[in-house]
Amino acid sequence: MYNDNDIIFATYIGSSNLNRMFKKSLVKAEIEPINFHSLRHTYATRLFENDIQPKTGSDLIGREDIQTTLNLYTLMLDSQKNKAVDVLDYIFTI
């Protein structure tokens, strides 16, 4: 009998089974193979692309240290670089 213990899966799914299911899903969806942990990087990157504050993003991916989040889970995006250059351009043309 199932008891709600505030868990995602009712039974234990080992990392090897999870990775195998993930890879099968990628093949079925015709998505280029990636490892499961890459989803965390993608999630963090998409949050920052959409101007989510670093503390909020860090909390959402389960990191206490904002610097770890910024250093490990985000990429310097060309769009963010361009936005920074535009801000500087605006500041120096005032």
The first five atom37 places (N, CA, C, CB, O) and aatype in JSON, in Angstrom:
{
  "aatype": [12, 18, 2, 3, 2, 3, 9, 9, 13, 0, 16, 18, 9, 7, 15, 15, 2, 10, 2, 1, 12, 13, 11, 11, 15, 10, 19, 11, 0, 6, 9, 6, 14, 9, 2, 13, 8, 15, 10, 1, 8, 16, 18, 0, 16, 1, 10, 13, 6, 2, 3, 9, 5, 14, 11, 16, 7, 15, 3, 10, 9, 7, 1, 6, 3, 9, 5, 16, 16, 10, 2, 10, 18, 16, 10, 12, 10, 3, 15, 5, 11, 2, 11, 0, 19, 3, 19, 10, 3, 18, 9, 13, 16, 9],
  "atom_mask": [
    [1, 1, 1, 1, 1],
    [1, 1, 1, 1, 1],
    [1, 1, 1, 1, 1],
    [1, 1, 1, 1, 1],
    [1, 1, 1, 1, 1],
    [1, 1, 1, 1, 1],
    [1, 1, 1, 1, 1],
    [1, 1, 1, 1, 1],
    [1, 1, 1, 1, 1],
    [1, 1, 1, 1, 1],
    [1, 1, 1, 1, 1],
    [1, 1, 1, 1, 1],
    [1, 1, 1, 1, 1],
    [1, 1, 1, 0, 1],
    [1, 1, 1, 1, 1],
    [1, 1, 1, 1, 1],
    [1, 1, 1, 1, 1],
    [1, 1, 1, 1, 1],
    [1, 1, 1, 1, 1],
    [1, 1, 1, 1, 1],
    [1, 1, 1, 1, 1],
    [1, 1, 1, 1, 1],
    [1, 1, 1, 1, 1],
    [1, 1, 1, 1, 1],
    [1, 1, 1, 1, 1],
    [1, 1, 1, 1, 1],
    [1, 1, 1, 1, 1],
    [1, 1, 1, 1, 1],
    [1, 1, 1, 1, 1],
    [1, 1, 1, 1, 1],
    [1, 1, 1, 1, 1],
    [1, 1, 1, 1, 1],
    [1, 1, 1, 1, 1],
    [1, 1, 1, 1, 1],
    [1, 1, 1, 1, 1],
    [1, 1, 1, 1, 1],
    [1, 1, 1, 1, 1],
    [1, 1, 1, 1, 1],
    [1, 1, 1, 1, 1],
    [1, 1, 1, 1, 1],
    [1, 1, 1, 1, 1],
    [1, 1, 1, 1, 1],
    [1, 1, 1, 1, 1],
    [1, 1, 1, 1, 1],
    [1, 1, 1, 1, 1],
    [1, 1, 1, 1, 1],
    [1, 1, 1, 1, 1],
    [1, 1, 1, 1, 1],
    [1, 1, 1, 1, 1],
    [1, 1, 1, 1, 1],
    [1, 1, 1, 1, 1],
    [1, 1, 1, 1, 1],
    [1, 1, 1, 1, 1],
    [1, 1, 1, 1, 1],
    [1, 1, 1, 1, 1],
    [1, 1, 1, 1, 1],
    [1, 1, 1, 0, 1],
    [1, 1, 1, 1, 1],
    [1, 1, 1, 1, 1],
    [1, 1, 1, 1, 1],
    [1, 1, 1, 1, 1],
    [1, 1, 1, 0, 1],
    [1, 1, 1, 1, 1],
    [1, 1, 1, 1, 1],
    [1, 1, 1, 1, 1],
    [1, 1, 1, 1, 1],
    [1, 1, 1, 1, 1],
    [1, 1, 1, 1, 1],
    [1, 1, 1, 1, 1],
    [1, 1, 1, 1, 1],
    [1, 1, 1, 1, 1],
    [1, 1, 1, 1, 1],
    [1, 1, 1, 1, 1],
    [1, 1, 1, 1, 1],
    [1, 1, 1, 1, 1],
    [1, 1, 1, 1, 1],
    [1, 1, 1, 1, 1],
    [1, 1, 1, 1, 1],
    [1, 1, 1, 1, 1],
    [1, 1, 1, 1, 1],
    [1, 1, 1, 1, 1],
    [1, 1, 1, 1, 1],
    [1, 1, 1, 1, 1],
    [1, 1, 1, 1, 1],
    [1, 1, 1, 1, 1],
    [1, 1, 1, 1, 1],
    [1, 1, 1, 1, 1],
    [1, 1, 1, 1, 1],
    [1, 1, 1, 1, 1],
    [1, 1, 1, 1, 1],
    [1, 1, 1, 1, 1],
    [1, 1, 1, 1, 1],
    [1, 1, 1, 1, 1],
    [1, 1, 1, 1, 1]
  ],
  "atom_positions": [
    [[0.84, -1.17, 0.0], [0.0, 0.0, 0.0], [0.9, 1.25, 0.0], [-0.96, -0.01, 1.22], [1.89, 1.31, 0.72]],
    [[0.54, 2.22, -0.8], [1.33, 3.46, -0.95], [1.0, 4.44, 0.17], [1.07, 4.12, -2.32], [-0.16, 4.7, 0.47]],
    [[2.04, 4.97, 0.78], [1.91, 6.05, 1.76], [2.59, 7.28, 1.19], [2.54, 5.65, 3.15], [3.71, 7.2, 0.69]],
    [[1.92, 8.41, 1.26], [2.5, 9.66, 0.76], [3.58, 10.12, 1.74], [1.41, 10.75, 0.57], [3.28, 10.62, 2.82]],
    [[4.84, 9.93, 1.33], [5.98, 10.33, 2.16], [6.69, 11.54, 1.58], [6.95, 9.18, 2.3], [7.86, 11.79, 1.87]],
    [[5.96, 12.3, 0.75], [6.53, 13.5, 0.14], [7.77, 13.17, -0.69], [6.88, 14.52, 1.23], [8.79, 13.86, -0.6]],
    [[7.68, 12.11, -1.49], [8.77, 11.71, -2.37], [8.3, 11.75, -3.82], [9.29, 10.31, -2.01], [7.1, 11.72, -4.09]],
    [[9.25, 11.81, -4.72], [8.92, 11.88, -6.15], [8.54, 10.51, -6.7], [10.09, 12.46, -6.95], [7.54, 10.37, -7.41]],
    [[9.34, 9.5, -6.38], [9.09, 8.16, -6.87], [8.66, 7.26, -5.72], [10.34, 7.59, -7.58], [9.22, 7.33, -4.63]],
    [[7.68, 6.41, -5.97], [7.19, 5.52, -4.92], [8.18, 4.39, -4.65], [5.82, 4.94, -5.31], [8.16, 3.8, -3.57]],
    [[9.03, 4.07, -5.59], [10.05, 3.04, -5.41], [11.41, 3.64, -5.73], [9.77, 1.81, -6.31], [11.5, 4.67, -6.39]],
    [[12.45, 2.99, -5.26], [13.81, 3.46, -5.49], [14.19, 3.27, -6.96], [14.81, 2.71, -4.58], [13.99, 2.2, -7.53]],
    [[14.73, 4.31, -7.56], [15.26, 4.25, -8.92], [16.73, 4.6, -8.82], [14.49, 5.22, -9.91], [17.09, 5.74, -8.54]],
    [[17.59, 3.62, -9.05], [19.03, 3.85, -8.98], [19.5, 4.77, -10.1], [0.0, 0.0, 0.0], [18.81, 4.95, -11.1]],
    [[20.68, 5.34, -9.92], [21.19, 6.29, -10.91], [21.4, 5.62, -12.27], [22.5, 6.9, -10.43], [21.19, 6.26, -13.3]],
    [[21.81, 4.36, -12.29], [22.01, 3.7, -13.59], [20.68, 3.51, -14.31], [22.71, 2.33, -13.39], [20.6, 3.68, -15.53]],
    [[19.61, 3.16, -13.56], [18.29, 3.02, -14.19], [17.76, 4.38, -14.66], [17.29, 2.38, -13.22], [17.18, 4.48, -15.74]],
    [[17.96, 5.4, -13.85], [17.52, 6.74, -14.22], [18.23, 7.2, -15.5], [17.77, 7.74, -13.07], [17.6, 7.73, -16.41]],
    [[19.54, 7.01, -15.56], [20.3, 7.39, -16.76], [19.84, 6.6, -17.98], [21.79, 7.18, -16.54], [19.74, 7.16, -19.07]],
    [[19.58, 5.31, -17.8], [19.12, 4.49, -18.92], [17.77, 4.97, -19.44], [19.03, 3.01, -18.5], [17.56, 5.07, -20.65]],
    [[16.84, 5.28, -18.53], [15.53, 5.78, -18.93], [15.65, 7.15, -19.62], [14.6, 5.88, -17.71], [14.97, 7.43, -20.6]],
    [[16.53, 7.98, -19.08], [16.75, 9.31, -19.65], [17.29, 9.19, -21.08], [17.73, 10.12, -18.77], [16.8, 9.86, -21.99]],
    [[18.29, 8.33, -21.29], [18.86, 8.15, -22.63], [17.83, 7.6, -23.6], [20.07, 7.2, -22.56], [17.79, 8.03, -24.76]],
    [[17.0, 6.66, -23.16], [15.94, 6.13, -24.03], [14.97, 7.24, -24.42], [15.19, 4.98, -23.33], [14.52, 7.31, -25.56]],
    [[14.65, 8.1, -23.45], [13.73, 9.21, -23.73], [14.32, 10.18, -24.74], [13.39, 9.95, -22.43], [13.6, 10.68, -25.61]],
    [[15.62, 10.44, -24.64], [16.28, 11.33, -25.59], [16.24, 10.75, -26.99], [17.72, 11.59, -25.17], [15.96, 11.47, -27.96]],
    [[16.51, 9.47, -27.11], [16.48, 8.8, -28.43], [15.07, 8.87, -29.0], [16.96, 7.32, -28.32], [14.88, 9.21, -30.17]],
    [[14.08, 8.54, -28.18], [12.69, 8.56, -28.63], [12.26, 9.95, -29.08], [11.77, 8.07, -27.51], [11.51, 10.09, -30.05]],
    [[12.74, 10.98, -28.39], [12.39, 12.37, -28.72], [13.3, 12.95, -29.81], [12.45, 13.24, -27.47], [13.14, 14.1, -30.22]],
    [[14.26, 12.14, -30.26], [15.22, 12.55, -31.29], [16.0, 13.79, -30.85], [14.49, 12.84, -32.61], [16.2, 14.73, -31.61]],
    [[16.45, 13.75, -29.59], [17.26, 14.82, -29.03], [18.69, 14.32, -28.93], [16.72, 15.27, -27.63], [18.94, 13.17, -28.57]],
    [[19.62, 15.2, -29.26], [21.04, 14.85, -29.19], [21.4, 14.4, -27.78], [21.91, 16.05, -29.62], [20.98, 15.03, -26.81]],
    [[22.18, 13.33, -27.66], [22.51, 12.79, -26.33], [23.24, 13.8, -25.45], [23.35, 11.55, -26.48], [24.17, 14.48, -25.88]],
    [[22.8, 13.87, -24.19], [23.47, 14.66, -23.15], [23.44, 13.82, -21.88], [22.77, 16.07, -22.94], [22.69, 12.84, -21.79]],
    [[24.24, 14.19, -20.91], [24.13, 13.46, -19.64], [23.08, 14.14, -18.77], [25.5, 13.41, -18.9], [22.75, 15.31, -18.97]],
    [[22.57, 13.41, -17.82], [21.46, 13.88, -16.99], [21.82, 15.15, -16.23], [21.05, 12.79, -16.0], [20.97, 16.04, -16.08]],
    [[23.05, 15.25, -15.77], [23.47, 16.43, -15.0], [23.44, 17.71, -15.84], [24.88, 16.21, -14.43], [23.32, 18.81, -15.3]],
    [[23.55, 17.56, -17.16], [23.49, 18.73, -18.04], [22.17, 19.49, -17.9], [23.69, 18.31, -19.48], [22.11, 20.69, -18.17]],
    [[21.12, 18.79, -17.48], [19.84, 19.45, -17.29], [19.94, 20.54, -16.23], [18.76, 18.44, -16.89], [19.29, 21.58, -16.33]],
    [[20.75, 20.3, -15.22], [20.93, 21.29, -14.16], [21.61, 22.54, -14.71], [21.76, 20.7, -12.99], [21.21, 23.66, -14.39]],
    [[22.62, 22.35, -15.54], [23.32, 23.47, -16.17], [22.36, 24.26, -17.06], [24.53, 22.98, -16.99], [22.33, 25.49, -17.03]],
    [[21.58, 23.53, -17.84], [20.62, 24.18, -18.75], [19.59, 24.97, -17.96], [19.92, 23.14, -19.64], [19.27, 26.1, -18.3]],
    [[19.07, 24.36, -16.9], [18.07, 25.02, -16.06], [18.62, 26.32, -15.48], [17.62, 24.09, -14.93], [17.97, 27.37, -15.55]],
    [[19.82, 26.25, -14.91], [20.44, 27.44, -14.33], [20.69, 28.5, -15.39], [21.75, 27.07, -13.63], [20.42, 29.68, -15.16]],
    [[21.19, 28.09, -16.53], [21.47, 29.04, -17.61], [20.19, 29.73, -18.08], [22.13, 28.32, -18.79], [20.19, 30.95, -18.27]],
    [[19.12, 28.97, -18.25], [17.85, 29.56, -18.7], [17.29, 30.54, -17.67], [16.82, 28.46, -18.99], [16.7, 31.56, -18.03]],
    [[17.47, 30.23, -16.39], [17.02, 31.17, -15.36], [17.75, 32.5, -15.51], [17.26, 30.59, -13.95], [17.12, 33.56, -15.47]],
    [[19.08, 32.45, -15.67], [19.85, 33.68, -15.77], [19.59, 34.41, -17.08], [21.33, 33.38, -15.63], [19.64, 35.64, -17.13]],
    [[19.31, 33.67, -18.15], [18.96, 34.32, -19.42], [17.7, 35.16, -19.27], [18.76, 33.28, -20.52], [17.51, 36.15, -19.96]],
    [[16.84, 34.75, -18.36], [15.56, 35.44, -18.16], [15.59, 36.36, -16.94], [14.44, 34.43, -18.0], [14.56, 36.65, -16.33]],
    [[16.8, 36.81, -16.6], [17.01, 37.81, -15.55], [16.51, 37.41, -14.17], [16.35, 39.07, -15.95], [16.11, 38.27, -13.38]],
    [[16.54, 36.11, -13.88], [16.23, 35.66, -12.52], [17.44, 35.99, -11.65], [15.89, 34.13, -12.48], [18.57, 35.73, -12.05]],
    [[17.21, 36.54, -10.48], [18.29, 36.92, -9.58], [19.11, 35.7, -9.17], [17.73, 37.63, -8.34], [18.56, 34.62, -8.97]],
    [[20.44, 35.87, -9.04], [21.31, 34.74, -8.68], [20.89, 33.99, -7.42], [22.71, 35.22, -8.51], [20.96, 32.76, -7.4]],
    [[20.45, 34.69, -6.37], [20.04, 34.02, -5.14], [18.83, 33.12, -5.39], [19.71, 35.05, -4.05], [18.77, 32.0, -4.9]],
    [[17.88, 33.61, -6.16], [16.69, 32.82, -6.48], [17.08, 31.6, -7.3], [15.66, 33.67, -7.24], [16.63, 30.49, -7.02]],
    [[17.9, 31.8, -8.32], [18.36, 30.69, -9.15], [19.11, 29.66, -8.33], [0.0, 0.0, 0.0], [18.9, 28.45, -8.5]],
    [[19.96, 30.11, -7.46], [20.74, 29.22, -6.6], [19.82, 28.4, -5.71], [21.73, 30.03, -5.74], [20.02, 27.19, -5.54]],
    [[18.81, 29.03, -5.15], [17.84, 28.32, -4.31], [17.07, 27.28, -5.13], [16.86, 29.31, -3.66], [16.84, 26.17, -4.66]],
    [[16.67, 27.65, -6.34], [15.87, 26.75, -7.16], [16.64, 25.5, -7.6], [15.36, 27.48, -8.38], [16.04, 24.44, -7.78]],
    [[17.95, 25.62, -7.77], [18.7, 24.43, -8.16], [19.32, 23.71, -6.96], [19.8, 24.8, -9.14], [20.05, 22.73, -7.11]],
    [[19.0, 24.21, -5.77], [19.42, 23.52, -4.56], [20.83, 23.82, -4.09], [0.0, 0.0, 0.0], [21.44, 22.99, -3.42]],
    [[21.34, 24.98, -4.43], [22.68, 25.39, -3.98], [22.54, 26.5, -2.95], [23.55, 25.86, -5.16], [21.76, 27.43, -3.13]],
    [[23.29, 26.4, -1.88], [23.28, 27.45, -0.86], [24.2, 28.6, -1.24], [23.67, 26.89, 0.5], [23.93, 29.76, -0.92]],
    [[25.29, 28.28, -1.91], [26.3, 29.27, -2.24], [26.07, 29.84, -3.64], [27.71, 28.65, -2.14], [26.16, 29.13, -4.64]],
    [[25.78, 31.13, -3.7], [25.53, 31.79, -4.98], [26.76, 31.71, -5.88], [25.13, 33.26, -4.76], [26.62, 31.52, -7.09]],
    [[27.94, 31.84, -5.32], [29.16, 31.8, -6.14], [29.32, 30.45, -6.83], [30.39, 32.08, -5.27], [29.75, 30.39, -7.98]],
    [[28.97, 29.38, -6.14], [29.03, 28.05, -6.77], [28.09, 28.01, -7.96], [28.67, 26.95, -5.76], [28.45, 27.51, -9.03]],
    [[26.9, 28.53, -7.77], [25.94, 28.56, -8.87], [26.48, 29.35, -10.05], [24.61, 29.17, -8.39], [26.45, 28.89, -11.19]],
    [[26.98, 30.54, -9.77], [27.48, 31.39, -10.84], [28.7, 30.79, -11.53], [27.83, 32.76, -10.3], [28.85, 30.89, -12.75]],
    [[29.58, 30.17, -10.75], [30.82, 29.62, -11.32], [30.63, 28.29, -12.03], [31.84, 29.46, -10.24], [31.31, 28.01, -13.02]],
    [[29.72, 27.47, -11.54], [29.61, 26.12, -12.09], [28.41, 25.88, -12.99], [29.56, 25.16, -10.99], [28.48, 25.09, -13.93]],
    [[27.3, 26.55, -12.71], [26.07, 26.18, -13.39], [25.54, 27.2, -14.39], [25.04, 25.93, -12.4], [24.44, 27.04, -14.91]],
    [[26.31, 28.22, -14.65], [25.88, 29.16, -15.69], [27.01, 29.36, -16.68], [25.44, 30.52, -15.07], [28.18, 29.2, -16.34]],
    [[26.66, 29.69, -17.86], [27.62, 29.99, -18.91], [27.54, 31.48, -19.2], [27.35, 29.14, -20.2], [26.48, 32.09, -19.07]],
    [[28.66, 32.06, -19.59], [28.6, 33.46, -20.0], [27.95, 33.47, -21.37], [30.04, 34.13, -20.02], [28.51, 32.98, -22.35]],
    [[26.79, 34.03, -21.44], [25.99, 34.03, -22.64], [26.27, 35.26, -23.49], [24.5, 33.95, -22.29], [26.43, 36.37, -22.97]],
    [[26.33, 35.05, -24.79], [26.55, 36.18, -25.69], [25.48, 37.25, -25.52], [26.58, 35.71, -27.15], [25.77, 38.45, -25.57]],
    [[24.24, 36.82, -25.3], [23.16, 37.8, -25.13], [23.39, 38.64, -23.88], [21.8, 37.09, -25.05], [23.1, 39.84, -23.88]],
    [[23.9, 38.03, -22.82], [24.18, 38.78, -21.6], [25.36, 39.72, -21.79], [24.45, 37.82, -20.43], [25.36, 40.84, -21.28]],
    [[26.38, 39.27, -22.53], [27.52, 40.13, -22.83], [27.06, 41.33, -23.64], [28.62, 39.34, -23.6], [27.46, 42.46, -23.37]],
    [[26.23, 41.09, -24.63], [25.73, 42.18, -25.47], [24.9, 43.17, -24.64], [24.88, 41.63, -26.62], [25.0, 44.38, -24.84]],
    [[24.1, 42.65, -23.73], [23.29, 43.52, -22.87], [24.19, 44.4, -22.0], [22.34, 42.68, -21.98], [23.92, 45.59, -21.82]],
    [[25.27, 43.81, -21.46], [26.21, 44.58, -20.63], [26.9, 45.66, -21.45], [27.25, 43.64, -20.0], [27.07, 46.78, -20.97]],
    [[27.29, 45.33, -22.66], [27.94, 46.32, -23.53], [26.97, 47.45, -23.86], [28.46, 45.65, -24.83], [27.36, 48.62, -23.9]],
    [[25.71, 47.11, -24.11], [24.7, 48.14, -24.39], [24.51, 49.07, -23.2], [23.36, 47.49, -24.76], [24.37, 50.28, -23.37]],
    [[24.51, 48.52, -22.0], [24.39, 49.34, -20.79], [25.58, 50.27, -20.67], [24.27, 48.44, -19.53], [25.43, 51.47, -20.41]],
    [[26.77, 49.72, -20.87], [27.98, 50.57, -20.81], [27.95, 51.65, -21.89], [29.25, 49.72, -20.95], [28.32, 52.8, -21.64]],
    [[27.52, 51.28, -23.07], [27.43, 52.24, -24.17], [26.48, 53.37, -23.8], [26.98, 51.55, -25.46], [26.76, 54.54, -24.08]],
    [[25.36, 53.03, -23.18], [24.39, 54.03, -22.74], [24.99, 54.94, -21.66], [23.12, 53.35, -22.22], [24.84, 56.16, -21.72]],
    [[25.66, 54.34, -20.7], [26.25, 55.11, -19.6], [27.27, 56.12, -20.12], [26.91, 54.18, -18.58], [27.3, 57.26, -19.67]],
    [[28.1, 55.7, -21.07], [29.17, 56.57, -21.54], [28.75, 57.55, -22.63], [30.3, 55.74, -22.05], [29.55, 58.37, -23.07]],
    [[27.49, 57.47, -23.08], [27.02, 58.45, -24.07], [26.08, 59.47, -23.45], [26.31, 57.74, -25.22], [25.54, 60.33, -24.15]],
    [[25.9, 59.38, -22.16], [25.01, 60.34, -21.48], [25.71, 61.69, -21.42], [24.65, 59.85, -20.04], [25.14, 62.65, -20.89]]
  ]
}
